Amino acid sequence: MPDAPASSADAGAVAPPRPNAVVAVLAFAGIVVSLMQTLVIPIVPELPKLLDAPASDTAWAVTATLLAAAVATPVVGRLGDMFGKRRMLLVSVVMLVVGSVVCGLSDALVPMIVGRALQGLSSGVIPLGISIMRDELPAERLAGATALMSASLGVGGALGLPTAALIADNFDWHVLFWASAAMGAIALILVLAFVPESQVRTGGRFDAVGAAGMAAGLVSLLLAISKGADWGWTSGTTLGLFAAAVIILLAWGLFELRTAQPLVDLRTTARRQVLFTNLASIAIGFSMFAMSLVLPQLLQLPTGTGYGLGRSLLTAGLVMAPSGLVMMALAPVSAAVSKAKGPKVTLMIGALIVAAGYALNIVLMSAVWHLVLVSCVIGAGIGFTYGSMPALIMGAVPASETAAANSLNTLMRSIGTSTASALAGVVLAQMTIDLGGYALPSENGFKTVMAIGAGAALLAFTLASFIPRPRPAVPAAASAPAAETSAGTASGR
């Protein structure tokens, strides 16, 4: 299969004059986009009243963002490789601003869902930012910068909950979206001012059929996962969507293998380093989201349960916030470990730290400081894992395919988080206690979810162990004498 020609930077092109500004702007844009994960959590219980719609319908304000992000991330990554990563980054941020404005103006369900879907279309910012860094930054800055950019996904999610709770408690709910629109506009201006356009492009023709097939398969899969609990896991709709996902994605894979310029190069994806990094990403995404589900509920459940701490949503957000700061602080440490031992080792260390954090949570869950400690330990592990994944992916794919490959890796993490949400929901719904006539998740239910989170992290550790170690480079100066010695020996025979 011939590869599309890739254009590179013109000879004599220089590195951007302000790499610090490039890193700071891209990381800020990543944090702004990742805030969308937790933006509506404080108002979800109030949405039926705010939008005058049933709770089953207002849940689409969350589901629409998930589905749009899943479809947009790999598509935008491929378009970035073809037509310019900065260009598609700007398009993604514009989608965020437009979606936020639509939500800010809405008082009905349909415009809210449309706006949230538009916000989901901005999810490609983080993989695009990592790819721009690979193209534009000096080699010695790349590892730390990509670790910081990758960690911004967790940082925004952790900081977004207390920020959104504070706004929702003190202002009209529309202010949430006007604030996100303002931050998006700031990110847009900063990208225009400081981020250069990469000249590394593949060109070629966009695989529209592949994009449509992948979208249909992913939407079927994620709809079944995210709505299965509401519809019933054995209902015809849920089972039909799972079956459709399998059939469509298999057909899509066969089509992509036969296409000259596929949306996703499955042969590259099947390389051992890329394959096992993506599989480990699913497990880590699952493990990370389990924390986001368990800790806020433990903090907010009434003290009458015997294990709930009876705190507000704002307090729950503040407990989670330090984990985001830990992720950011450990980005340079993650980069240093990757430089010394390789990103495979960094990923394995991070997975073990996450598993240790969940094990700690099983025995420490009776005080606020316990949960702060647990969230920081798990955040430290997530910082290590998220910092290593881009390095592993970029070490195995050509520069011209960086955005598409990183976008696919981001999608794998999203599938992990969606699966975590569904499985944890099933566990907590089945393991309950009765308090004043209300069924609430039991202490053993939470411990079971923590154990599953630890198991997912250990699975990521195991999968990462199959990633091949990088081969040591042979210095050119050393190879020449070796060749001469070999030639001399041969001629002397």
WOWOMO-V506966 format. One record per backbone hydrogen bond with DSSP energy under -0.5 kcal/mol. CO is the residue of the C=O (numbers start at 0). NH is the residue of the N-H. E is the energy in kcal/mol with one decimal. If there is no record, write none. Layout:
{{CO;NH;E} {CO;NH;E}}
This chain:
{{6;200;-1.8} {9;12;-2.1} {15;18;-0.5} {17;21;-1.9} {18;22;-2.5} {19;23;-2.5} {20;24;-2.7} {21;25;-2.4} {22;26;-2.5} {23;27;-2.3} {24;28;-2.5} {25;29;-2.2} {26;30;-2.3} {27;31;-2.5} {28;32;-2.2} {29;33;-2.4} {30;34;-1.4} {32;35;-1.5} {33;36;-1.6} {34;37;-1.0} {34;38;-0.9} {37;40;-0.7} {37;41;-0.5} {39;42;-1.1} {39;43;-1.0} {40;43;-0.8} {42;45;-0.8} {42;46;-1.2} {43;46;-0.9} {45;48;-0.5} {45;49;-2.7} {46;50;-3.0} {47;51;-0.7} {47;52;-1.7} {53;56;-0.9} {53;57;-2.3} {54;58;-1.4} {56;59;-1.7} {57;60;-2.1} {58;61;-1.5} {58;62;-2.1} {59;63;-2.7} {61;65;-1.7} {62;66;-2.6} {63;67;-2.4} {64;68;-2.3} {65;69;-2.1} {66;70;-1.9} {67;71;-2.7} {68;72;-2.3} {69;73;-0.6} {70;74;-1.1} {71;75;-3.3} {72;76;-1.9} {73;77;-2.1} {74;78;-2.4} {75;79;-2.3} {76;80;-2.0} {77;81;-1.8} {78;82;-3.3} {79;83;-1.8} {80;201;-2.4} {81;202;-0.5} {83;87;-1.8} {84;88;-2.2} {85;89;-2.5} {86;90;-2.0} {87;91;-2.3} {88;92;-2.2} {89;93;-2.4} {90;94;-2.1} {91;95;-1.7} {92;96;-2.3} {93;97;-2.9} {94;98;-2.7} {95;99;-2.2} {96;100;-2.3} {97;101;-2.5} {98;102;-2.3} {99;103;-2.5} {100;104;-1.6} {101;105;-0.6} {102;105;-0.9} {107;111;-1.2} {108;112;-2.5} {109;113;-2.5} {110;114;-2.8} {111;115;-2.5} {112;116;-2.2} {113;117;-2.3} {114;118;-2.1} {115;119;-1.8} {116;120;-1.3} {118;121;-1.6} {119;122;-1.6} {120;123;-0.5} {121;124;-1.7} {122;125;-0.7} {123;127;-2.2} {124;128;-2.6} {125;129;-2.3} {126;130;-1.9} {127;131;-2.4} {128;132;-2.2} {129;133;-1.8} {130;134;-1.7} {131;135;-2.3} {132;136;-2.4} {135;15;-0.9} {137;140;-1.7} {137;141;-0.8} {138;141;-0.8} {138;142;-0.6} {140;144;-2.0} {141;145;-2.8} {142;146;-1.9} {143;147;-2.0} {144;148;-2.4} {145;149;-2.6} {146;150;-2.2} {147;151;-1.2} {149;152;-1.2} {150;153;-0.8} {150;154;-2.3} {151;155;-2.5} {152;156;-1.2} {153;157;-2.3} {154;158;-2.6} {155;159;-1.9} {156;160;-0.9} {157;161;-0.6} {158;162;-1.5} {159;163;-3.0} {160;164;-2.5} {161;165;-2.3} {162;166;-2.2} {163;167;-2.8} {164;168;-2.0} {165;169;-1.1} {166;169;-0.5} {166;170;-2.2} {171;174;-2.0} {172;175;-1.3} {172;176;-0.5} {173;176;-0.8} {173;177;-1.9} {174;178;-2.6} {175;179;-1.6} {176;180;-2.3} {177;181;-2.2} {178;182;-2.4} {179;183;-2.4} {180;184;-2.4} {181;185;-2.2} {182;186;-2.5} {183;187;-2.5} {184;188;-2.3} {185;189;-2.4} {186;190;-2.5} {187;191;-2.2} {188;192;-1.9} {189;193;-2.5} {190;194;-1.9} {193;195;-0.6} {195;197;-0.5} {198;200;-0.9} {200;6;-2.2} {205;207;-1.6} {206;210;-2.2} {207;211;-2.4} {208;212;-2.5} {209;213;-2.6} {210;214;-2.4} {211;215;-2.4} {212;216;-2.3} {213;217;-2.8} {214;218;-2.6} {215;219;-2.0} {216;220;-2.3} {217;221;-3.1} {218;222;-2.3} {219;223;-1.9} {220;224;-2.1} {221;225;-2.9} {222;226;-2.4} {223;227;-0.9} {226;230;-2.7} {227;231;-2.3} {231;234;-1.5} {234;238;-2.5} {235;239;-2.4} {236;240;-2.1} {237;241;-2.3} {238;242;-2.5} {239;243;-2.6} {240;244;-2.5} {241;245;-2.1} {242;246;-2.4} {243;247;-3.0} {244;248;-2.5} {245;249;-2.1} {246;250;-2.3} {247;251;-2.8} {248;252;-2.4} {249;253;-2.1} {250;254;-2.2} {251;255;-2.8} {252;256;-1.9} {253;257;-0.9} {254;257;-0.8} {254;258;-0.6} {255;258;-0.8} {258;261;-0.6} {263;265;-1.3} {264;268;-2.3} {265;269;-1.6} {267;270;-1.4} {270;274;-3.3} {271;275;-2.4} {272;276;-1.4} {273;277;-2.4} {274;278;-2.2} {275;279;-2.2} {276;280;-1.8} {277;281;-1.6} {278;282;-1.6} {279;283;-2.6} {280;284;-2.8} {281;285;-2.1} {282;286;-2.4} {283;287;-2.8} {284;288;-1.8} {285;289;-1.6} {286;290;-1.1} {287;291;-1.2} {288;292;-1.4} {289;293;-2.3} {290;294;-1.9} {292;296;-0.7} {293;297;-2.4} {294;298;-2.2} {295;299;-1.7} {296;300;-2.1} {297;308;-2.0} {298;310;-3.7} {300;309;-2.9} {301;304;-1.6} {301;307;-0.6} {302;305;-1.8} {311;315;-2.2} {312;316;-2.5} {313;317;-2.4} {314;318;-2.1} {315;319;-1.6} {316;320;-1.8} {317;321;-0.7} {319;322;-1.2} {319;323;-0.7} {320;323;-1.1} {320;324;-1.4} {321;325;-2.4} {322;326;-2.1} {323;327;-2.0} {324;328;-2.5} {325;329;-2.2} {327;330;-1.0} {329;333;-3.1} {330;334;-2.2} {331;335;-2.2} {332;336;-2.5} {333;337;-2.3} {334;338;-2.2} {335;339;-2.1} {336;340;-3.4} {336;341;-0.7} {337;341;-1.3} {341;344;-0.6} {341;345;-1.5} {342;346;-2.4} {343;347;-2.1} {344;348;-2.7} {345;349;-2.5} {346;350;-2.1} {347;351;-1.9} {348;352;-2.2} {349;353;-2.3} {350;354;-2.2} {351;355;-2.3} {352;356;-2.2} {353;357;-1.9} {354;358;-2.2} {355;359;-2.3} {356;360;-1.8} {357;361;-1.5} {358;362;-0.8} {359;362;-0.7} {359;363;-2.0} {362;364;-0.6} {366;370;-1.4} {367;371;-2.1} {368;372;-2.4} {369;373;-2.5} {370;374;-2.6} {371;375;-2.0} {372;376;-2.4} {373;377;-2.7} {374;378;-2.4} {375;379;-2.3} {376;380;-2.0} {377;381;-2.6} {378;382;-2.5} {379;383;-1.8} {380;384;-2.5} {381;385;-3.2} {382;386;-1.6} {383;387;-1.3} {384;388;-1.7} {385;389;-0.7} {387;391;-2.1} {388;392;-2.6} {389;393;-3.1} {390;394;-1.5} {392;395;-1.7} {392;396;-0.6} {397;400;-1.9} {398;401;-1.2} {400;404;-2.3} {401;405;-2.8} {402;406;-2.3} {403;407;-2.0} {404;408;-1.9} {405;409;-2.2} {406;410;-2.2} {407;411;-2.0} {408;412;-1.7} {409;413;-1.9} {410;414;-2.3} {411;415;-1.9} {412;416;-2.3} {413;417;-2.4} {414;418;-2.2} {415;419;-2.2} {416;420;-2.2} {417;421;-2.0} {418;422;-2.8} {419;423;-2.8} {420;424;-1.8} {421;425;-1.9} {422;426;-2.5} {423;427;-2.8} {424;428;-1.7} {425;429;-1.5} {426;430;-2.0} {429;431;-0.9} {430;441;-2.6} {432;434;-0.5} {432;439;-2.7} {434;437;-1.3} {437;434;-2.9} {437;439;-0.6} {439;432;-2.8} {441;445;-1.9} {442;446;-2.3} {443;447;-2.3} {444;448;-2.1} {445;449;-2.3} {446;450;-2.4} {447;451;-2.3} {448;452;-2.5} {449;453;-2.5} {450;454;-2.4} {451;455;-2.5} {452;456;-1.9} {453;457;-2.3} {454;458;-2.2} {455;459;-2.2} {456;460;-2.1} {457;461;-2.3} {458;462;-2.8} {459;463;-2.6} {460;464;-1.3} {462;465;-1.4} {463;466;-1.6} {472;474;-0.6} {474;478;-1.8} {475;479;-1.6} {476;480;-0.9} {477;481;-1.3} {478;482;-2.2} {479;483;-2.3} {480;484;-3.0} {481;485;-2.4} {482;486;-2.5} {483;487;-2.9} {484;488;-2.5} {485;489;-2.2} {486;490;-2.3} {487;491;-1.5} {488;492;-0.5} {489;492;-0.9}}
